[in-house]
């Protein structure tokens, strides 16, 4: 029989580490310092790490450190130094978002496992060619079970899937919403969760919690290596119960007597849930909980006349409840219960009781806490793991050559063949239009290939590109990069969704002969720090805040402050755009003139049209003219000045 699937549990502090270890985790993941995607969690210091590793290894539990945020050039030395410190303290693996780091890290630390974070958005098997040095990929939560199975069969990489916890509305957690709304970048571990806010008077983006406890047999037989539980910001009790649920479920599967541990699962739901869903892997279509982003607990029932309630779960005096009314959510503690007119201390499922609370007919009641908490004995630990004796390794960053831009270019992405014509007329060097647009073959534009593509979508895209044989391509899905660079006459530009953030990323892209549009989260000073200046900068248009597989019916989302975020469809996805377009206008001269080697490739995402006028304005700026303030109104410089933490 093959090795058992791994149960990977989230850890935020020492209490949750103990909870995970004692309830059957095979491995745990947590952050060290600031280079992780949950910077608001308590995390551990480097100084604490040796003791933490020893405790986990003595109980047969592996340690994976998260280093999964986007790294700026000025942080590279500290980043790799921190990885080396963690390595010397005996960790088993690291989780990273930059696929460009994988080979370098594996060569430096050959006995350290390198896992690619779900935020790298590995959307198809074509990425396998780019993942040299990686041992494992955390697959997108948007994958179907068939896609998971296909990835396992076609690549030689271990596959990890999320089985429990919060979902991101944006594909694979790649999101700029928090970043552009308040400067707190989700890509940098500081997400402010704007998806949990109201839009159009409802919580349209607030997802339910994933729960795949009942699907363990199908997931294991698909060939995955690891079952990942989300929740580093949740309580130690949540960690304990989630770990225990999946430990019991997995063990029962291997004992050929699979069962879902219903009692423990109910306790887990009571601890925290936003209502459960089986997500995309098993075809769920309703994944948002639009009425509230708050914890539900366990549904008790709907209030009848005279505050009576027929119970869906047991209830006792002293239990906490949530009262869901049309006006909002209230809370209470049960101080008195009556059954058939007689006071009782508790009542069972199916019984009708009278509640002495402020509620009216039709209100929904949830149990949010229990007077009595079950305490479980620790599970039998795994065999002890030997902690390798290591010393800190001096890391020499990859050599980056100083590279000038190979020439000024205006690059424009458009959304109709008419706009393509106008952009070319205005003098754009390359104009891109979706290769999947019905009228793309009749347009005079170069192809744009979207970011989120399945294997079959990739084959279709390559076929359409080859039919036109263009000189330039705008590529959203980096997995195709080696398939598209067929000759020196063709230039591939990598879309800003690839999150190119530093010189190592640029060098990685350069190896394939492509030119990236760097992340719009970088400010001017950070852009000027690049040694290789042969990249493009997003200078005008509405950046995509979210790309999602979940449909939205509205053409725009209006938040509670009145800002409207346009919604558009792109191939098989939905995109939410910034409420205000970026417009650098006169400031593009700072890119050209602020250093000896200028940055002079400019990208325009012309969602709002007016291609000829907008490109004309920027050509005027490049010819020494100034755009008037009246023409710059209702635009933002985005992160050009302030950047993100």
VEXKESE-306394 format. One record per residue (C-alpha): residue number from 1; x, y, z. Coordinates in nm, 2 decimals. Last residue first. Layout:
N
NUM	X	Y	Z
...
REM end
This chain:
645
645	0.44	4.75	0.30
644	0.28	4.87	-0.03
643	0.38	5.15	-0.27
642	0.35	5.52	-0.19
641	0.43	5.70	-0.51
640	0.34	5.47	-0.80
639	0.11	5.27	-0.59
638	-0.21	5.38	-0.77
637	-0.14	5.71	-0.94
636	-0.52	5.77	-0.94
635	-0.76	5.90	-1.20
634	-1.08	6.09	-1.17
633	-0.91	6.42	-1.28
632	-0.60	6.40	-1.51
631	-0.77	6.58	-1.80
630	-0.86	6.88	-1.58
629	-0.50	6.89	-1.44
628	-0.36	6.95	-1.79
627	-0.13	6.70	-1.95
626	0.21	6.85	-2.01
625	0.40	6.85	-2.34
624	0.76	6.73	-2.39
623	0.73	6.47	-2.67
622	0.68	6.19	-2.42
621	0.40	6.38	-2.26
620	0.24	6.43	-2.61
619	0.27	6.05	-2.67
618	0.09	6.00	-2.34
617	-0.21	6.22	-2.45
616	-0.23	6.05	-2.79
615	-0.24	5.71	-2.62
614	-0.54	5.83	-2.42
613	-0.72	5.99	-2.72
612	-0.68	5.69	-2.96
611	-0.77	5.43	-2.70
610	-1.09	5.60	-2.58
609	-1.20	5.26	-2.44
608	-1.28	5.22	-2.07
607	-1.10	4.88	-2.04
606	-0.79	5.03	-2.20
605	-0.52	4.84	-2.01
604	-0.21	5.05	-2.11
603	0.14	4.93	-2.07
602	0.45	5.15	-2.10
601	0.81	5.05	-2.19
600	1.06	5.32	-2.13
599	1.24	5.26	-1.81
598	1.56	5.46	-1.82
597	1.92	5.37	-1.76
596	2.10	5.66	-1.61
595	1.83	5.72	-1.36
594	1.52	5.93	-1.30
593	1.46	6.03	-1.67
592	1.24	5.77	-1.83
591	1.05	5.65	-1.53
590	1.01	6.01	-1.40
589	0.88	6.10	-1.75
588	0.59	5.87	-1.68
587	0.48	6.12	-1.42
586	0.31	6.34	-1.67
585	0.03	6.10	-1.73
584	0.04	5.84	-1.45
583	-0.33	5.74	-1.49
582	-0.46	5.45	-1.29
581	-0.83	5.40	-1.34
580	-1.07	5.45	-1.04
579	-1.31	5.18	-0.90
578	-1.05	4.91	-0.96
577	-1.17	4.62	-1.16
576	-1.35	4.29	-1.07
575	-1.29	4.01	-1.31
574	-1.51	3.71	-1.40
573	-1.36	3.40	-1.56
572	-1.42	3.17	-1.86
571	-1.30	3.42	-2.13
570	-1.28	3.75	-1.94
569	-1.61	3.87	-1.81
568	-1.63	4.22	-1.67
567	-1.72	4.38	-1.34
566	-1.67	4.75	-1.26
565	-1.60	4.86	-0.90
564	-1.82	5.14	-0.78
563	-1.73	5.35	-0.48
562	-2.03	5.46	-0.27
561	-1.87	5.43	0.07
560	-2.07	5.11	0.14
559	-1.93	4.94	-0.16
558	-2.08	4.94	-0.51
557	-2.01	4.64	-0.73
556	-2.05	4.68	-1.10
555	-2.21	4.50	-1.40
554	-2.40	4.27	-1.16
553	-2.46	3.90	-1.21
552	-2.13	3.78	-1.07
551	-1.99	3.44	-1.16
550	-1.74	3.24	-0.95
549	-1.42	3.15	-1.13
548	-1.26	3.47	-1.01
547	-1.01	3.73	-1.12
546	-0.98	4.00	-0.86
545	-0.84	4.35	-0.84
544	-0.78	4.38	-1.21
543	-0.61	4.72	-1.27
542	-0.81	4.99	-1.44
541	-0.61	5.17	-1.70
540	-0.29	5.37	-1.75
539	0.08	5.34	-1.66
538	0.14	4.97	-1.60
537	0.52	4.94	-1.63
536	0.71	4.74	-1.89
535	1.04	4.55	-1.85
534	1.39	4.58	-1.98
533	1.53	4.77	-1.68
532	1.75	4.48	-1.55
531	1.92	4.62	-1.24
530	1.59	4.69	-1.08
529	1.61	4.96	-0.80
528	1.43	5.22	-1.03
527	1.11	5.02	-1.00
526	1.14	5.02	-0.62
525	1.18	5.40	-0.61
524	0.88	5.45	-0.84
523	0.64	5.22	-0.64
522	0.58	4.85	-0.69
521	0.22	4.72	-0.64
520	0.15	4.75	-1.02
519	0.36	4.43	-1.06
518	0.60	4.42	-1.35
517	0.50	4.39	-1.72
516	0.74	4.12	-1.82
515	0.96	4.07	-2.13
514	1.01	3.72	-2.26
513	1.32	3.54	-2.39
512	1.27	3.23	-2.18
511	1.57	3.30	-1.97
510	1.44	3.66	-1.95
509	1.15	3.54	-1.74
508	1.38	3.40	-1.48
507	1.60	3.71	-1.49
506	1.29	3.93	-1.44
505	1.18	3.72	-1.14
504	1.53	3.73	-0.99
503	1.53	4.11	-1.04
502	1.22	4.16	-0.83
501	0.84	4.17	-0.82
500	0.70	4.00	-1.12
499	0.34	3.94	-1.01
498	0.24	3.72	-1.30
497	-0.09	3.92	-1.32
496	0.12	4.20	-1.48
495	0.11	4.02	-1.82
494	0.42	3.86	-1.96
493	0.52	4.01	-2.30
492	0.62	3.75	-2.56
491	0.82	3.88	-2.86
490	0.83	3.69	-3.19
489	1.11	3.75	-3.45
488	1.36	3.55	-3.24
487	1.15	3.24	-3.31
486	0.92	2.99	-3.14
485	0.87	3.15	-2.81
484	0.51	3.03	-2.76
483	0.55	2.68	-2.60
482	0.82	2.79	-2.35
481	0.59	3.06	-2.21
480	0.27	2.85	-2.18
479	0.28	2.81	-1.80
478	0.31	3.19	-1.77
477	-0.06	3.23	-1.82
476	-0.14	3.59	-1.89
475	0.07	3.62	-2.20
474	0.06	3.93	-2.43
473	0.19	3.80	-2.77
472	0.39	3.97	-3.04
471	0.51	3.88	-3.39
470	0.19	3.69	-3.46
469	0.15	3.35	-3.63
468	-0.23	3.38	-3.69
467	-0.31	3.01	-3.69
466	-0.04	2.95	-3.44
465	-0.20	3.17	-3.19
464	-0.54	3.00	-3.23
463	-0.39	2.66	-3.19
462	-0.19	2.77	-2.88
461	-0.51	2.90	-2.73
460	-0.70	2.58	-2.79
459	-0.43	2.37	-2.64
458	-0.41	2.59	-2.34
457	-0.79	2.58	-2.29
456	-0.77	2.20	-2.29
455	-0.50	2.21	-2.01
454	-0.71	2.45	-1.81
453	-0.65	2.83	-1.84
452	-0.67	3.12	-1.59
451	-0.43	3.39	-1.70
450	-0.58	3.50	-2.04
449	-0.39	3.49	-2.37
448	-0.37	3.82	-2.55
447	-0.32	3.79	-2.92
446	-0.19	4.06	-3.15
445	-0.44	4.29	-3.31
444	-0.55	4.35	-3.67
443	-0.89	4.20	-3.59
442	-1.08	3.95	-3.81
441	-0.93	3.65	-3.62
440	-1.02	3.81	-3.29
439	-1.39	3.84	-3.37
438	-1.52	3.57	-3.14
437	-1.28	3.68	-2.86
436	-1.07	3.39	-2.74
435	-0.73	3.53	-2.86
434	-0.82	3.83	-2.64
433	-0.69	4.15	-2.79
432	-0.34	4.30	-2.78
431	-0.20	4.61	-2.94
430	0.17	4.65	-3.01
429	0.38	4.96	-3.09
428	0.09	5.19	-3.02
427	0.09	5.49	-3.26
426	-0.26	5.64	-3.24
425	-0.37	5.44	-3.54
424	-0.27	5.12	-3.37
423	-0.48	5.21	-3.07
422	-0.77	5.31	-3.30
421	-0.77	4.98	-3.49
420	-0.75	4.78	-3.16
419	-1.04	4.99	-3.02
418	-1.25	4.88	-3.32
417	-1.14	4.52	-3.27
416	-1.28	4.53	-2.92
415	-1.15	4.50	-2.57
414	-0.80	4.65	-2.58
413	-0.46	4.58	-2.43
412	-0.20	4.84	-2.53
411	0.18	4.84	-2.53
410	0.36	5.16	-2.60
409	0.73	5.09	-2.66
408	1.06	5.26	-2.60
407	1.37	5.05	-2.67
406	1.58	4.76	-2.56
405	1.56	4.87	-2.20
404	1.91	4.86	-2.05
403	2.04	4.56	-1.86
402	2.27	4.54	-1.56
401	2.34	4.17	-1.52
400	2.19	3.99	-1.22
399	2.42	3.74	-1.05
398	2.21	3.50	-0.84
397	2.23	3.59	-0.47
396	2.51	3.43	-0.28
395	2.38	3.25	0.02
394	2.60	3.17	0.32
393	2.47	2.85	0.47
392	2.37	2.82	0.83
391	2.49	2.49	0.98
390	2.30	2.17	0.99
389	2.25	1.88	1.22
388	1.94	1.70	1.08
387	1.65	1.65	1.33
386	1.56	1.28	1.35
385	1.19	1.23	1.33
384	1.02	1.03	1.61
383	0.76	0.78	1.51
382	0.41	0.93	1.48
381	0.23	1.02	1.80
380	-0.07	0.82	1.94
379	-0.36	1.06	1.96
378	-0.39	1.29	2.26
377	-0.70	1.23	2.47
376	-1.00	1.44	2.38
375	-1.17	1.71	2.59
374	-1.53	1.78	2.51
373	-1.65	2.13	2.59
372	-1.95	2.19	2.80
371	-2.14	2.52	2.81
370	-2.14	2.51	2.44
369	-2.09	2.81	2.21
368	-2.24	2.95	1.89
367	-2.57	2.77	1.87
366	-2.76	2.93	1.58
365	-3.12	3.07	1.57
364	-3.30	3.19	1.27
363	-3.57	3.46	1.32
362	-3.90	3.37	1.16
361	-4.12	3.45	1.45
360	-3.96	3.70	1.68
359	-3.66	3.71	1.91
358	-3.55	3.87	2.23
357	-3.48	3.56	2.44
356	-3.66	3.32	2.68
355	-3.66	3.02	2.46
354	-3.95	2.77	2.46
353	-3.86	2.42	2.36
352	-3.96	2.17	2.09
351	-3.76	1.84	2.08
350	-3.62	1.71	1.76
349	-3.25	1.72	1.88
348	-3.23	1.71	2.25
347	-3.31	1.94	2.54
346	-3.12	2.08	2.84
345	-3.16	2.22	3.19
344	-3.53	2.19	3.18
343	-3.81	2.41	3.31
342	-4.16	2.26	3.25
341	-4.42	2.42	3.02
340	-4.40	2.14	2.77
339	-4.03	2.20	2.74
338	-3.89	2.52	2.90
337	-3.54	2.66	2.88
336	-3.38	2.94	3.09
335	-3.05	3.13	3.09
334	-2.95	3.06	2.73
333	-2.68	3.31	2.65
332	-2.75	3.58	2.39
331	-2.62	3.72	2.06
330	-2.77	3.95	1.79
329	-2.73	3.95	1.42
328	-2.89	4.20	1.18
327	-3.21	4.38	1.09
326	-3.38	4.08	0.93
325	-3.29	3.87	1.23
324	-3.02	3.61	1.30
323	-3.01	3.54	1.67
322	-2.68	3.38	1.76
321	-2.66	3.15	2.06
320	-2.44	3.08	2.36
319	-2.50	2.77	2.58
318	-2.55	2.82	2.95
317	-2.88	2.63	2.97
316	-2.85	2.35	2.72
315	-2.92	2.28	2.36
314	-2.90	1.97	2.14
313	-2.92	2.02	1.77
312	-3.19	2.07	1.51
311	-3.43	2.19	1.78
310	-3.79	2.28	1.73
309	-3.81	2.63	1.86
308	-4.07	2.82	2.06
307	-4.04	3.20	2.09
306	-4.42	3.25	2.14
305	-4.48	3.15	1.78
304	-4.20	2.98	1.59
303	-3.83	3.07	1.59
302	-3.64	2.89	1.31
301	-3.39	2.61	1.39
300	-3.07	2.52	1.58
299	-2.81	2.58	1.31
298	-2.47	2.51	1.45
297	-2.20	2.78	1.47
296	-2.25	3.06	1.23
295	-1.93	3.26	1.23
294	-1.96	3.59	1.05
293	-1.94	3.69	0.68
292	-2.32	3.75	0.67
291	-2.62	3.72	0.44
290	-2.43	3.66	0.12
289	-2.27	3.32	0.21
288	-2.08	3.25	-0.11
287	-2.00	2.91	-0.25
286	-2.33	2.83	-0.43
285	-2.22	2.63	-0.74
284	-2.05	2.33	-0.57
283	-1.89	2.10	-0.84
282	-1.69	1.87	-0.62
281	-1.35	2.03	-0.65
280	-1.51	2.37	-0.70
279	-1.62	2.40	-0.33
278	-1.75	2.13	-0.10
277	-1.93	2.40	0.10
276	-1.97	2.47	0.47
275	-2.14	2.76	0.65
274	-1.93	3.05	0.77
273	-1.77	2.81	1.02
272	-1.60	2.83	1.36
271	-1.60	2.65	1.69
270	-1.95	2.51	1.65
269	-1.85	2.37	1.31
268	-1.55	2.20	1.47
267	-1.78	2.06	1.74
266	-2.01	1.93	1.47
265	-1.72	1.77	1.29
264	-1.60	1.60	1.61
263	-1.94	1.44	1.66
262	-1.98	1.35	1.29
261	-1.64	1.17	1.25
260	-1.70	1.09	0.88
259	-1.65	0.72	0.82
258	-1.43	0.50	0.61
257	-1.40	0.14	0.71
256	-1.12	0.02	0.50
255	-0.86	0.08	0.78
254	-0.69	0.32	0.54
253	-1.02	0.51	0.51
252	-1.08	0.51	0.88
251	-0.73	0.66	0.94
250	-0.81	0.94	0.69
249	-1.14	1.03	0.86
248	-1.00	1.01	1.21
247	-0.70	1.24	1.12
246	-0.93	1.47	0.92
245	-1.16	1.54	1.21
244	-0.87	1.55	1.46
243	-0.68	1.82	1.27
242	-0.99	2.03	1.24
241	-1.07	1.99	1.61
240	-0.73	2.07	1.74
239	-0.67	2.37	1.50
238	-1.02	2.51	1.59
237	-0.93	2.47	1.95
236	-0.60	2.65	1.90
235	-0.81	2.95	1.76
234	-0.80	3.08	1.40
233	-0.54	3.30	1.24
232	-0.34	3.01	1.10
231	-0.66	2.86	0.95
230	-0.65	2.65	0.64
229	-0.62	2.27	0.65
228	-0.41	2.10	0.39
227	-0.44	1.74	0.28
226	-0.11	1.62	0.14
225	0.02	1.38	-0.13
224	-0.27	1.37	-0.37
223	-0.32	1.07	-0.59
222	-0.69	1.10	-0.70
221	-0.75	0.80	-0.48
220	-0.68	1.01	-0.18
219	-0.93	1.28	-0.28
218	-1.21	1.04	-0.37
217	-1.17	0.86	-0.04
216	-1.15	1.18	0.17
215	-1.47	1.33	0.03
214	-1.68	1.35	0.35
213	-1.42	1.56	0.53
212	-1.42	1.80	0.24
211	-1.52	2.12	0.42
210	-1.45	2.46	0.26
209	-1.58	2.76	0.45
208	-1.84	2.99	0.28
207	-1.73	3.28	0.07
206	-1.79	3.65	0.12
205	-1.78	3.82	-0.22
204	-2.15	3.91	-0.25
203	-2.19	4.02	0.11
202	-2.50	4.22	0.03
201	-2.61	4.58	-0.01
200	-2.47	4.62	-0.36
199	-2.13	4.53	-0.20
198	-2.09	4.46	0.17
197	-1.76	4.37	0.32
196	-1.60	4.03	0.37
195	-1.42	4.04	0.03
194	-1.24	4.36	0.16
193	-1.03	4.11	0.37
192	-0.77	4.35	0.51
191	-0.49	4.13	0.35
190	-0.15	4.19	0.51
189	0.06	3.90	0.39
188	0.25	4.07	0.11
187	0.03	3.94	-0.18
186	-0.27	4.04	0.03
185	-0.14	4.39	0.02
184	-0.25	4.65	0.28
183	-0.24	4.98	0.08
182	-0.60	5.07	0.16
181	-0.83	5.00	-0.13
180	-0.56	4.92	-0.39
179	-0.39	4.66	-0.18
178	-0.70	4.51	-0.03
177	-0.84	4.44	-0.37
176	-0.51	4.33	-0.54
175	-0.58	3.96	-0.52
174	-0.41	3.63	-0.60
173	-0.58	3.40	-0.34
172	-0.58	3.10	-0.58
171	-0.85	3.27	-0.79
170	-1.02	3.56	-0.60
169	-1.31	3.47	-0.38
168	-1.07	3.32	-0.13
167	-1.19	3.02	0.07
166	-1.16	2.98	0.44
165	-1.11	2.64	0.60
164	-1.09	2.27	0.51
163	-0.96	2.03	0.24
162	-0.69	2.24	0.07
161	-0.49	2.03	-0.18
160	-0.13	1.93	-0.21
159	0.02	1.76	-0.51
158	0.36	1.61	-0.52
157	0.53	1.68	-0.85
156	0.62	1.43	-1.12
155	0.36	1.58	-1.36
154	0.10	1.43	-1.59
153	-0.07	1.19	-1.35
152	-0.09	1.42	-1.05
151	-0.21	1.71	-1.26
150	-0.47	1.50	-1.42
149	-0.61	1.38	-1.09
148	-0.63	1.73	-0.96
147	-0.80	1.85	-1.28
146	-1.05	1.56	-1.26
145	-1.12	1.66	-0.89
144	-1.20	2.01	-1.01
143	-0.95	2.28	-0.95
142	-1.07	2.61	-0.80
141	-0.89	2.55	-0.47
140	-0.57	2.60	-0.67
139	-0.31	2.33	-0.62
138	-0.04	2.35	-0.36
137	0.26	2.23	-0.56
136	0.53	2.00	-0.43
135	0.90	1.92	-0.47
134	1.01	2.23	-0.66
133	1.36	2.26	-0.80
132	1.25	2.28	-1.16
131	0.90	2.42	-1.17
130	0.89	2.59	-1.51
129	0.84	2.27	-1.71
128	0.56	2.17	-1.48
127	0.37	2.48	-1.56
126	0.21	2.31	-1.86
125	0.01	2.10	-1.61
124	-0.25	2.37	-1.55
123	-0.35	2.66	-1.33
122	-0.04	2.69	-1.11
121	-0.17	3.00	-0.93
120	0.15	3.10	-0.75
119	-0.08	3.19	-0.46
118	-0.13	2.82	-0.40
117	0.22	2.81	-0.27
116	0.50	2.62	-0.43
115	0.68	2.37	-0.19
114	1.05	2.34	-0.16
113	1.18	2.05	0.06
112	1.52	2.11	0.21
111	1.79	1.85	0.16
110	1.94	2.02	-0.15
109	1.96	2.36	0.03
108	2.16	2.59	-0.21
107	2.06	2.40	-0.53
106	1.70	2.37	-0.41
105	1.68	2.74	-0.32
104	1.81	2.85	-0.67
103	1.58	2.61	-0.85
102	1.27	2.73	-0.65
101	1.33	3.10	-0.65
100	1.17	3.18	-0.99
99	0.86	3.01	-0.88
98	0.80	3.30	-0.64
97	0.52	3.21	-0.40
96	0.72	3.00	-0.15
95	0.65	2.73	0.11
94	0.96	2.60	0.29
93	1.05	2.25	0.40
92	1.18	2.02	0.68
91	1.30	2.27	0.93
90	1.61	2.19	1.13
89	1.74	2.51	1.28
88	2.00	2.56	1.02
87	1.73	2.57	0.75
86	1.54	2.85	0.95
85	1.86	3.06	0.95
84	1.92	3.00	0.58
83	1.56	3.10	0.50
82	1.61	3.42	0.71
81	1.93	3.50	0.51
80	1.74	3.44	0.19
79	1.48	3.70	0.28
78	1.73	3.94	0.43
77	1.93	3.95	0.11
76	1.62	3.97	-0.11
75	1.45	4.25	0.08
74	1.58	4.55	-0.13
73	1.47	4.37	-0.44
72	1.11	4.32	-0.32
71	0.97	3.99	-0.22
70	0.61	3.87	-0.28
69	0.48	3.66	0.01
68	0.51	3.29	0.06
67	0.79	3.23	0.30
66	0.59	2.98	0.50
65	0.79	2.73	0.71
64	0.71	2.36	0.69
63	0.78	2.16	1.00
62	0.73	1.78	1.01
61	0.56	1.59	1.30
60	0.69	1.27	1.45
59	0.63	1.37	1.81
58	1.00	1.43	1.88
57	1.01	1.61	1.55
56	0.75	1.86	1.66
55	0.91	1.94	1.99
54	1.26	1.97	1.83
53	1.13	2.20	1.56
52	0.97	2.43	1.81
51	1.28	2.44	2.02
50	1.49	2.53	1.72
49	1.24	2.79	1.60
48	1.22	3.01	1.90
47	1.52	3.22	1.81
46	1.40	3.25	1.45
45	1.08	3.41	1.59
44	0.74	3.24	1.57
43	0.41	3.34	1.43
42	0.15	3.55	1.62
41	-0.07	3.58	1.31
40	-0.10	3.93	1.15
39	0.18	3.85	0.90
38	-0.02	3.57	0.76
37	0.12	3.54	0.41
36	0.48	3.50	0.52
35	0.80	3.69	0.51
34	0.75	3.90	0.82
33	0.91	3.68	1.09
32	0.87	3.30	1.08
31	0.54	3.17	0.95
30	0.36	2.85	1.01
29	0.30	2.51	0.86
28	0.24	2.18	1.04
27	0.31	1.82	0.94
26	0.17	1.47	1.02
25	-0.11	1.62	1.23
24	-0.28	1.38	1.47
23	-0.46	1.56	1.75
22	-0.17	1.61	1.99
21	0.06	1.77	1.73
20	-0.21	2.01	1.60
19	-0.32	2.13	1.95
18	0.04	2.17	2.06
17	0.12	2.39	1.76
16	-0.21	2.58	1.82
15	-0.09	2.66	2.17
14	0.26	2.75	2.06
13	0.13	3.01	1.81
12	-0.04	3.05	1.46
11	-0.02	2.69	1.34
10	-0.21	2.54	1.04
9	-0.23	2.17	0.99
8	-0.10	1.94	0.72
7	-0.24	1.58	0.71
6	-0.02	1.37	0.49
5	-0.16	1.09	0.27
4	-0.05	0.75	0.38
3	0.24	0.59	0.19
2	0.14	0.35	-0.08
1	0.00	0.00	0.00
REM end
